[in-house]
Amino acid sequence: MPKELLKKIFEKFYQLKRSKFEKLRGSGLGLFLASEIVALYRGNIWAESKVCEAHS
């Protein structure tokens, strides 16, 4: 996942569509709610990603 999208995954109703043929599942609220709960407890939540090369 590109770094510029990592912060967006905690936005309400945000969903990352992988391809035009893949159906979206869920409402896009899970990570938003998790981040709100963590914030209530004065904690931090984040996501990390690294690019993996496909093996032939």
PDB file of N, CA, C and O in Angstrom:
ATOM      1  N   MET A   1       0.849  -1.160   0.000  1.00  0.00           N
ATOM      2  CA  MET A   1       0.000   0.000   0.000  1.00  0.00           C
ATOM      3  C   MET A   1       0.902   1.232   0.000  1.00  0.00           C
ATOM      4  O   MET A   1       1.835   1.308   0.799  1.00  0.00           O
ATOM      5  N   PRO A   2       0.645   2.175  -0.863  1.00  0.00           N
ATOM      6  CA  PRO A   2       1.451   3.402  -0.890  1.00  0.00           C
ATOM      7  C   PRO A   2       1.334   4.181   0.417  1.00  0.00           C
ATOM      8  O   PRO A   2       0.275   4.204   1.045  1.00  0.00           O
ATOM      9  N   LYS A   3       2.437   4.820   0.818  1.00  0.00           N
ATOM     10  CA  LYS A   3       2.473   5.552   2.087  1.00  0.00           C
ATOM     11  C   LYS A   3       1.397   6.623   2.175  1.00  0.00           C
ATOM     12  O   LYS A   3       0.858   6.866   3.255  1.00  0.00           O
ATOM     13  N   GLU A   4       1.077   7.266   1.060  1.00  0.00           N
ATOM     14  CA  GLU A   4       0.087   8.350   1.094  1.00  0.00           C
ATOM     15  C   GLU A   4      -1.318   7.853   1.424  1.00  0.00           C
ATOM     16  O   GLU A   4      -2.171   8.647   1.821  1.00  0.00           O
ATOM     17  N   LEU A   5      -1.573   6.560   1.269  1.00  0.00           N
ATOM     18  CA  LEU A   5      -2.885   6.006   1.594  1.00  0.00           C
ATOM     19  C   LEU A   5      -2.986   5.504   3.033  1.00  0.00           C
ATOM     20  O   LEU A   5      -4.091   5.264   3.521  1.00  0.00           O
ATOM     21  N   LEU A   6      -1.875   5.344   3.710  1.00  0.00           N
ATOM     22  CA  LEU A   6      -1.895   4.771   5.059  1.00  0.00           C
ATOM     23  C   LEU A   6      -2.726   5.587   6.036  1.00  0.00           C
ATOM     24  O   LEU A   6      -3.477   5.009   6.821  1.00  0.00           O
ATOM     25  N   LYS A   7      -2.618   6.906   6.016  1.00  0.00           N
ATOM     26  CA  LYS A   7      -3.400   7.723   6.943  1.00  0.00           C
ATOM     27  C   LYS A   7      -4.879   7.702   6.582  1.00  0.00           C
ATOM     28  O   LYS A   7      -5.730   7.844   7.460  1.00  0.00           O
ATOM     29  N   LYS A   8      -5.191   7.528   5.314  1.00  0.00           N
ATOM     30  CA  LYS A   8      -6.589   7.534   4.869  1.00  0.00           C
ATOM     31  C   LYS A   8      -7.370   6.327   5.382  1.00  0.00           C
ATOM     32  O   LYS A   8      -8.592   6.400   5.514  1.00  0.00           O
ATOM     33  N   ILE A   9      -6.688   5.221   5.673  1.00  0.00           N
ATOM     34  CA  ILE A   9      -7.417   4.016   6.073  1.00  0.00           C
ATOM     35  C   ILE A   9      -8.116   4.180   7.418  1.00  0.00           C
ATOM     36  O   ILE A   9      -8.965   3.362   7.774  1.00  0.00           O
ATOM     37  N   PHE A  10      -7.770   5.230   8.171  1.00  0.00           N
ATOM     38  CA  PHE A  10      -8.422   5.492   9.443  1.00  0.00           C
ATOM     39  C   PHE A  10      -9.571   6.484   9.300  1.00  0.00           C
ATOM     40  O   PHE A  10     -10.193   6.852  10.297  1.00  0.00           O
ATOM     41  N   GLU A  11      -9.865   6.925   8.064  1.00  0.00           N
ATOM     42  CA  GLU A  11     -10.978   7.840   7.826  1.00  0.00           C
ATOM     43  C   GLU A  11     -12.289   7.070   7.759  1.00  0.00           C
ATOM     44  O   GLU A  11     -12.331   5.917   7.331  1.00  0.00           O
ATOM     45  N   LYS A  12     -13.356   7.730   8.189  1.00  0.00           N
ATOM     46  CA  LYS A  12     -14.680   7.112   8.189  1.00  0.00           C
ATOM     47  C   LYS A  12     -15.102   6.789   6.753  1.00  0.00           C
ATOM     48  O   LYS A  12     -15.009   7.640   5.868  1.00  0.00           O
ATOM     49  N   PHE A  13     -15.554   5.583   6.532  1.00  0.00           N
ATOM     50  CA  PHE A  13     -16.082   5.074   5.261  1.00  0.00           C
ATOM     51  C   PHE A  13     -15.037   4.919   4.160  1.00  0.00           C
ATOM     52  O   PHE A  13     -15.403   4.691   3.007  1.00  0.00           O
ATOM     53  N   TYR A  14     -13.749   5.037   4.478  1.00  0.00           N
ATOM     54  CA  TYR A  14     -12.727   4.870   3.446  1.00  0.00           C
ATOM     55  C   TYR A  14     -12.532   3.381   3.161  1.00  0.00           C
ATOM     56  O   TYR A  14     -12.412   2.572   4.081  1.00  0.00           O
ATOM     57  N   GLN A  15     -12.502   3.039   1.898  1.00  0.00           N
ATOM     58  CA  GLN A  15     -12.238   1.663   1.483  1.00  0.00           C
ATOM     59  C   GLN A  15     -11.240   1.694   0.343  1.00  0.00           C
ATOM     60  O   GLN A  15     -11.346   2.520  -0.563  1.00  0.00           O
ATOM     61  N   LEU A  16     -10.284   0.807   0.388  1.00  0.00           N
ATOM     62  CA  LEU A  16      -9.290   0.699  -0.665  1.00  0.00           C
ATOM     63  C   LEU A  16      -9.747  -0.363  -1.645  1.00  0.00           C
ATOM     64  O   LEU A  16      -9.853  -1.538  -1.293  1.00  0.00           O
ATOM     65  N   LYS A  17     -10.013   0.043  -2.858  1.00  0.00           N
ATOM     66  CA  LYS A  17     -10.446  -0.899  -3.886  1.00  0.00           C
ATOM     67  C   LYS A  17      -9.212  -1.393  -4.625  1.00  0.00           C
ATOM     68  O   LYS A  17      -8.453  -0.598  -5.179  1.00  0.00           O
ATOM     69  N   ARG A  18      -9.016  -2.693  -4.630  1.00  0.00           N
ATOM     70  CA  ARG A  18      -7.818  -3.263  -5.248  1.00  0.00           C
ATOM     71  C   ARG A  18      -7.917  -3.340  -6.761  1.00  0.00           C
ATOM     72  O   ARG A  18      -6.938  -3.074  -7.457  1.00  0.00           O
ATOM     73  N   SER A  19      -9.046  -3.686  -7.264  1.00  0.00           N
ATOM     74  CA  SER A  19      -9.227  -3.748  -8.709  1.00  0.00           C
ATOM     75  C   SER A  19     -10.681  -3.460  -9.035  1.00  0.00           C
ATOM     76  O   SER A  19     -11.543  -3.513  -8.158  1.00  0.00           O
ATOM     77  N   LYS A  20     -10.951  -3.158 -10.282  1.00  0.00           N
ATOM     78  CA  LYS A  20     -12.322  -2.836 -10.662  1.00  0.00           C
ATOM     79  C   LYS A  20     -13.235  -4.059 -10.628  1.00  0.00           C
ATOM     80  O   LYS A  20     -14.456  -3.918 -10.689  1.00  0.00           O
ATOM     81  N   PHE A  21     -12.665  -5.245 -10.533  1.00  0.00           N
ATOM     82  CA  PHE A  21     -13.451  -6.473 -10.513  1.00  0.00           C
ATOM     83  C   PHE A  21     -13.705  -6.999  -9.104  1.00  0.00           C
ATOM     84  O   PHE A  21     -14.527  -7.895  -8.911  1.00  0.00           O
ATOM     85  N   GLU A  22     -13.010  -6.449  -8.134  1.00  0.00           N
ATOM     86  CA  GLU A  22     -13.154  -6.915  -6.754  1.00  0.00           C
ATOM     87  C   GLU A  22     -14.313  -6.184  -6.078  1.00  0.00           C
ATOM     88  O   GLU A  22     -14.421  -4.961  -6.163  1.00  0.00           O
ATOM     89  N   LYS A  23     -15.154  -6.929  -5.423  1.00  0.00           N
ATOM     90  CA  LYS A  23     -16.278  -6.329  -4.700  1.00  0.00           C
ATOM     91  C   LYS A  23     -15.797  -5.810  -3.352  1.00  0.00           C
ATOM     92  O   LYS A  23     -15.000  -6.459  -2.674  1.00  0.00           O
ATOM     93  N   LEU A  24     -16.290  -4.632  -2.968  1.00  0.00           N
ATOM     94  CA  LEU A  24     -15.960  -4.069  -1.664  1.00  0.00           C
ATOM     95  C   LEU A  24     -16.796  -4.758  -0.601  1.00  0.00           C
ATOM     96  O   LEU A  24     -17.978  -5.029  -0.810  1.00  0.00           O
ATOM     97  N   ARG A  25     -16.189  -5.036   0.522  1.00  0.00           N
ATOM     98  CA  ARG A  25     -16.888  -5.663   1.631  1.00  0.00           C
ATOM     99  C   ARG A  25     -16.782  -4.749   2.839  1.00  0.00           C
ATOM    100  O   ARG A  25     -15.778  -4.055   3.002  1.00  0.00           O
ATOM    101  N   GLY A  26     -17.782  -4.739   3.670  1.00  0.00           N
ATOM    102  CA  GLY A  26     -17.766  -3.930   4.873  1.00  0.00           C
ATOM    103  C   GLY A  26     -18.203  -2.501   4.597  1.00  0.00           C
ATOM    104  O   GLY A  26     -18.538  -2.144   3.468  1.00  0.00           O
ATOM    105  N   SER A  27     -18.193  -1.695   5.645  1.00  0.00           N
ATOM    106  CA  SER A  27     -18.682  -0.322   5.537  1.00  0.00           C
ATOM    107  C   SER A  27     -17.573   0.711   5.620  1.00  0.00           C
ATOM    108  O   SER A  27     -17.826   1.899   5.422  1.00  0.00           O
ATOM    109  N   GLY A  28     -16.356   0.286   5.908  1.00  0.00           N
ATOM    110  CA  GLY A  28     -15.266   1.231   6.047  1.00  0.00           C
ATOM    111  C   GLY A  28     -15.255   1.925   7.401  1.00  0.00           C
ATOM    112  O   GLY A  28     -14.717   3.024   7.535  1.00  0.00           O
ATOM    113  N   LEU A  29     -15.847   1.285   8.402  1.00  0.00           N
ATOM    114  CA  LEU A  29     -15.899   1.887   9.735  1.00  0.00           C
ATOM    115  C   LEU A  29     -14.967   1.222  10.742  1.00  0.00           C
ATOM    116  O   LEU A  29     -14.690   1.810  11.788  1.00  0.00           O
ATOM    117  N   GLY A  30     -14.483   0.035  10.467  1.00  0.00           N
ATOM    118  CA  GLY A  30     -13.704  -0.726  11.444  1.00  0.00           C
ATOM    119  C   GLY A  30     -12.467  -0.009  11.952  1.00  0.00           C
ATOM    120  O   GLY A  30     -12.303   0.143  13.163  1.00  0.00           O
ATOM    121  N   LEU A  31     -11.591   0.435  11.056  1.00  0.00           N
ATOM    122  CA  LEU A  31     -10.373   1.109  11.490  1.00  0.00           C
ATOM    123  C   LEU A  31     -10.663   2.497  12.031  1.00  0.00           C
ATOM    124  O   LEU A  31      -9.947   2.985  12.906  1.00  0.00           O
ATOM    125  N   PHE A  32     -11.708   3.140  11.518  1.00  0.00           N
ATOM    126  CA  PHE A  32     -12.115   4.435  12.066  1.00  0.00           C
ATOM    127  C   PHE A  32     -12.532   4.269  13.526  1.00  0.00           C
ATOM    128  O   PHE A  32     -12.079   5.021  14.389  1.00  0.00           O
ATOM    129  N   LEU A  33     -13.390   3.293  13.807  1.00  0.00           N
ATOM    130  CA  LEU A  33     -13.842   3.067  15.184  1.00  0.00           C
ATOM    131  C   LEU A  33     -12.689   2.661  16.097  1.00  0.00           C
ATOM    132  O   LEU A  33     -12.612   3.096  17.246  1.00  0.00           O
ATOM    133  N   ALA A  34     -11.804   1.830  15.578  1.00  0.00           N
ATOM    134  CA  ALA A  34     -10.644   1.430  16.374  1.00  0.00           C
ATOM    135  C   ALA A  34      -9.797   2.643  16.738  1.00  0.00           C
ATOM    136  O   ALA A  34      -9.335   2.756  17.873  1.00  0.00           O
ATOM    137  N   SER A  35      -9.590   3.549  15.791  1.00  0.00           N
ATOM    138  CA  SER A  35      -8.779   4.731  16.068  1.00  0.00           C
ATOM    139  C   SER A  35      -9.468   5.663  17.061  1.00  0.00           C
ATOM    140  O   SER A  35      -8.797   6.299  17.874  1.00  0.00           O
ATOM    141  N   GLU A  36     -10.793   5.753  17.009  1.00  0.00           N
ATOM    142  CA  GLU A  36     -11.535   6.573  17.969  1.00  0.00           C
ATOM    143  C   GLU A  36     -11.429   5.999  19.378  1.00  0.00           C
ATOM    144  O   GLU A  36     -11.238   6.746  20.338  1.00  0.00           O
ATOM    145  N   ILE A  37     -11.548   4.698  19.508  1.00  0.00           N
ATOM    146  CA  ILE A  37     -11.445   4.046  20.825  1.00  0.00           C
ATOM    147  C   ILE A  37     -10.044   4.221  21.391  1.00  0.00           C
ATOM    148  O   ILE A  37      -9.881   4.543  22.568  1.00  0.00           O
ATOM    149  N   VAL A  38      -9.038   4.013  20.561  1.00  0.00           N
ATOM    150  CA  VAL A  38      -7.654   4.182  21.011  1.00  0.00           C
ATOM    151  C   VAL A  38      -7.418   5.622  21.457  1.00  0.00           C
ATOM    152  O   VAL A  38      -6.750   5.858  22.463  1.00  0.00           O
ATOM    153  N   ALA A  39      -7.963   6.587  20.715  1.00  0.00           N
ATOM    154  CA  ALA A  39      -7.802   8.001  21.071  1.00  0.00           C
ATOM    155  C   ALA A  39      -8.463   8.315  22.417  1.00  0.00           C
ATOM    156  O   ALA A  39      -7.938   9.111  23.195  1.00  0.00           O
ATOM    157  N   LEU A  40      -9.611   7.691  22.693  1.00  0.00           N
ATOM    158  CA  LEU A  40     -10.275   7.901  23.984  1.00  0.00           C
ATOM    159  C   LEU A  40      -9.396   7.482  25.159  1.00  0.00           C
ATOM    160  O   LEU A  40      -9.468   8.067  26.240  1.00  0.00           O
ATOM    161  N   TYR A  41      -8.578   6.481  24.940  1.00  0.00           N
ATOM    162  CA  TYR A  41      -7.658   6.008  25.974  1.00  0.00           C
ATOM    163  C   TYR A  41      -6.291   6.673  25.873  1.00  0.00           C
ATOM    164  O   TYR A  41      -5.319   6.236  26.488  1.00  0.00           O
ATOM    165  N   ARG A  42      -6.244   7.747  25.079  1.00  0.00           N
ATOM    166  CA  ARG A  42      -5.025   8.528  24.871  1.00  0.00           C
ATOM    167  C   ARG A  42      -3.881   7.676  24.324  1.00  0.00           C
ATOM    168  O   ARG A  42      -2.721   7.871  24.685  1.00  0.00           O
ATOM    169  N   GLY A  43      -4.218   6.744  23.464  1.00  0.00           N
ATOM    170  CA  GLY A  43      -3.209   5.899  22.846  1.00  0.00           C
ATOM    171  C   GLY A  43      -2.943   6.314  21.409  1.00  0.00           C
ATOM    172  O   GLY A  43      -3.469   7.317  20.927  1.00  0.00           O
ATOM    173  N   ASN A  44      -2.141   5.546  20.754  1.00  0.00           N
ATOM    174  CA  ASN A  44      -1.789   5.794  19.354  1.00  0.00           C
ATOM    175  C   ASN A  44      -2.035   4.538  18.535  1.00  0.00           C
ATOM    176  O   ASN A  44      -1.811   3.421  19.002  1.00  0.00           O
ATOM    177  N   ILE A  45      -2.492   4.733  17.326  1.00  0.00           N
ATOM    178  CA  ILE A  45      -2.669   3.628  16.399  1.00  0.00           C
ATOM    179  C   ILE A  45      -2.108   4.078  15.054  1.00  0.00           C
ATOM    180  O   ILE A  45      -2.264   5.236  14.666  1.00  0.00           O
ATOM    181  N   TRP A  46      -1.461   3.164  14.351  1.00  0.00           N
ATOM    182  CA  TRP A  46      -0.888   3.501  13.053  1.00  0.00           C
ATOM    183  C   TRP A  46      -0.812   2.255  12.202  1.00  0.00           C
ATOM    184  O   TRP A  46      -1.033   1.141  12.675  1.00  0.00           O
ATOM    185  N   ALA A  47      -0.500   2.461  10.963  1.00  0.00           N
ATOM    186  CA  ALA A  47      -0.335   1.349  10.027  1.00  0.00           C
ATOM    187  C   ALA A  47       1.016   1.494   9.340  1.00  0.00           C
ATOM    188  O   ALA A  47       1.495   2.602   9.099  1.00  0.00           O
ATOM    189  N   GLU A  48       1.604   0.377   9.038  1.00  0.00           N
ATOM    190  CA  GLU A  48       2.872   0.347   8.308  1.00  0.00           C
ATOM    191  C   GLU A  48       2.693  -0.567   7.103  1.00  0.00           C
ATOM    192  O   GLU A  48       1.918  -1.522   7.136  1.00  0.00           O
ATOM    193  N   SER A  49       3.414  -0.259   6.059  1.00  0.00           N
ATOM    194  CA  SER A  49       3.329  -1.055   4.858  1.00  0.00           C
ATOM    195  C   SER A  49       4.661  -1.048   4.144  1.00  0.00           C
ATOM    196  O   SER A  49       5.389  -0.056   4.181  1.00  0.00           O
ATOM    197  N   LYS A  50       4.978  -2.138   3.502  1.00  0.00           N
ATOM    198  CA  LYS A  50       6.167  -2.134   2.663  1.00  0.00           C
ATOM    199  C   LYS A  50       5.826  -2.860   1.366  1.00  0.00           C
ATOM    200  O   LYS A  50       4.994  -3.767   1.334  1.00  0.00           O
ATOM    201  N   VAL A  51       6.484  -2.439   0.318  1.00  0.00           N
ATOM    202  CA  VAL A  51       6.223  -2.977  -1.002  1.00  0.00           C
ATOM    203  C   VAL A  51       6.903  -4.344  -1.121  1.00  0.00           C
ATOM    204  O   VAL A  51       8.087  -4.487  -0.815  1.00  0.00           O
ATOM    205  N   CYS A  52       6.152  -5.332  -1.562  1.00  0.00           N
ATOM    206  CA  CYS A  52       6.693  -6.670  -1.785  1.00  0.00           C
ATOM    207  C   CYS A  52       6.711  -6.939  -3.277  1.00  0.00           C
ATOM    208  O   CYS A  52       5.744  -6.658  -3.985  1.00  0.00           O
ATOM    209  N   GLU A  53       7.794  -7.472  -3.734  1.00  0.00           N
ATOM    210  CA  GLU A  53       7.878  -7.815  -5.148  1.00  0.00           C
ATOM    211  C   GLU A  53       7.292  -9.196  -5.379  1.00  0.00           C
ATOM    212  O   GLU A  53       7.518 -10.116  -4.592  1.00  0.00           O
ATOM    213  N   ALA A  54       6.553  -9.335  -6.443  1.00  0.00           N
ATOM    214  CA  ALA A  54       5.946 -10.634  -6.794  1.00  0.00           C
ATOM    215  C   ALA A  54       7.034 -11.578  -7.280  1.00  0.00           C
ATOM    216  O   ALA A  54       7.951 -11.185  -8.001  1.00  0.00           O
ATOM    217  N   HIS A  55       6.909 -12.818  -6.872  1.00  0.00           N
ATOM    218  CA  HIS A  55       7.867 -13.847  -7.312  1.00  0.00           C
ATOM    219  C   HIS A  55       7.329 -14.525  -8.558  1.00  0.00           C
ATOM    220  O   HIS A  55       6.149 -14.870  -8.629  1.00  0.00           O
ATOM    221  N   SER A  56       8.189 -14.713  -9.527  1.00  0.00           N
ATOM    222  CA  SER A  56       7.783 -15.358 -10.788  1.00  0.00           C
ATOM    223  C   SER A  56       7.800 -16.855 -10.666  1.00  0.00           C
ATOM    224  O   SER A  56       7.486 -17.557 -11.628  1.00  0.00           O
TER     225      SER A  56
END
